[in-house]
Amino acid sequence: MITAALTPARERTEEESITAWALAARGGDPDAVDLFVRALHRDVRRYVTYLGADPHSADDLTQETFLRALGSLHRFEGGSSARTWLLSIARRAVIDSLRNRSCRPRLCDTDDWQSAAERAQPCDLPGFDDGIALTELLDTLPAERREAFVLTQLVGLPYAEAALVSDCPVGTVRSRVARARTTLVTWLTEAEHTTRMFGGET
């Protein structure tokens, strides 16, 4: 049963509610655990996917993130938002996964990858093709710029919190996002120009 302190007040922000659920979950409230996971599952899934996780392993990494987080809740004291804390755990899970994968051969099946990519698309994107295009564009960015862009523009973290997750100064995050935006705009402009050029041919 959720305690009265967990009932979101009108003036409570979403971040405050999520952090309150995490603190209550730390105390053993099963309803709070459920609310905490539901509130952040999509952000974690999106984050690990766009960090470059293998589409086949994104679900596993999301689950691993929450398993690590729930096992570490006793150490969470609310000094930062629960979202920032959780995404830091997700980042470490991705790094650990990439290190493990680098030690063994990687197999790729195009048909399976396409199916997994379709399932991985965020729900609020205009359509499958747009989602795949965004994924492909982000994959071409340097890893640090991609991470900064995903945290601030897709997950919606403030720059200061994105800096905490990435373990770098706020100014560095701003610079990475600005460079990522410039690159993406350039590529999109070139793609639109190519589309118009070939679209006009008969």
N, C-alpha and C positions, 0 to 999 in steps of 0.2 A: 504494500500500500504506500503510495507516495505521501510523504510528509507534507504538512501545510506549507513549510518553507519552500517546497518545490513548485507549488502552484504558481504559474507565471502571472505576476501582477501586470496591470496594463502598462505601467511605466518601466517595467523591466525589459531590457533589450534582449535580443536573441542570444547574444554572447553571454550575458549574465545568466540567462536561463540554462544554457548548455553547461556553463561552469558549475552552476548550482547542482545540476543533475550529476555531473562527474563527482562532486564532493559527496553527494548523497549516496552515489553508487559505491564510493569508497567505504561508506559506513554499512554497506550490505543491503541497500534497498534495491530489490530486483526490478521494480518499475522504473527506477531512475536509470539503471543499467540499460534497459530497453530504450528509454527516451534518448539517452546519450548516444547509443549506437545508431538509432534511426536518424538522429539529427545530423550526424557527421559521416554516415556511411558513403553518401554520394560524393562528398568532397574528397574523402580519402581515396575512393575508387578513381576519381578523375585525376587526382594528384599523382598516384602511382602510375597510372596509364601514360600521362603526358611527361613523366620523368624519364620515360624510355623503357618502362617495364615491358617485357614480352607480353603481347595480348593474351597469350595462353595462361600467363601466371598472374595477371592483374587481380583476379578474384582471390587467388591464394594469398597474394601480398596484402590485399585488403583485410582478409581474415587474420593473417599473421599480425598485422598492425593492431587490430582490436584485441587479439589474444595477449600481445605484449602489453598493451595499455591497461587492460583489465588486471593483468598480473602485477602491474606497477602502480595501480591506483592508490595504494597505501602511501606512496611517496609524493602524490600530487597534493599540493597545499593551496592551489588557487593563486599563486603568485603571478602567473600569466593566464591568458584565457585557455580553456580546455581545448579549443580548436588548435591554437598554436602548439600546445603541448603534444597533442595527438599527431599533428602533421610532422613534428620533429621525429616522432617515433616512426611514422610512415617513411620518412626520408632515410632513416637508418635501416629500415627493413629493405628498402630498394637497394641501398648500397651493399648490404649483406648478400642480397640475391644476385646482384651483378658480379660480385666477387666470386660467388659460388659457381655461377654460370661460366665465368671465364676459365674455370678449371676443367670444363668438360666440353665435348663437341656439341655444337648446336645444330639441330635439325629444323628444317622449315618446310611446311607444306602450304603452298599458296592458297588452295581452296579453304583449308582449315583457318588460315590467317584471315582471309576475307570474312569468314563467318564470325570469327572472334572479334574482328574490328567493328563489324556491324553491331554486334551486341554491346560493344564498349562505348558507343557514342552517347554523349550526354543528351538527356531528354529534351533540353530546351533549344537545341540547335534546329535551324529551319528544316533540315532534311538529311538523309543519309549521305548524299553526295557532298553537301556542304561540310558535314562532319568529317568525312574521309579527307576532304581537301584541307581542312584545318589541321587534322592529325599529321598529314604528310608535310605541310608547311612547317609545323612546329618541330617535326623530327629533323628538319634540316638546320635548325638553329643550334648553336653551341649549347651544351648541356646547361651551363650556368644561366644563360639568357632565357632558355626555355623554362627552367625552374622558376625564375623570377617572374616571368610573364604569366605562367600558369597560376602561381600563388596569388598574384595581385589582380589579374584580369579575369581569370576563370573561376578560381576558388573565392576570390573577393577579400583576401586578407589586406589590412592596412599595410603600408610599406614597413612600418616599424615592426610589426609582427612577422612579416615575411623575412625581415632581416634576422629575427631571432631564429626562425626555422632554418634559414640558410647559413646561420652563423657567420654573418658578415655585416659591415656597416650599412646603415640605411641609404647613404649616398650611393653605395655600390649597387644596391637593389634598384634604385631609381635609374642609374646609368644603364644597367642591364635591360630594364624594361624599355627604356627609351630606344636603345639600339635594336631590341627585338621588334619593337613597333615599326621602326624605320625600315628594317629588313622585310618584315611582313607586308608593309604597304607597297614597297618596291616590287616585291614578287607578285602581289595581287594585281598591281597596275599593269605589269608586264603580261600576266596571264589574261587579263581583260582585253588588252590590246591585241594579243594573239588570237583570242576568241573572236573579236570583231573582224579582224583581218581575214581569217579563214571562213567566218560565218557569212561574209559578203560574197564569197566566191560561189559560183554555180557549178 
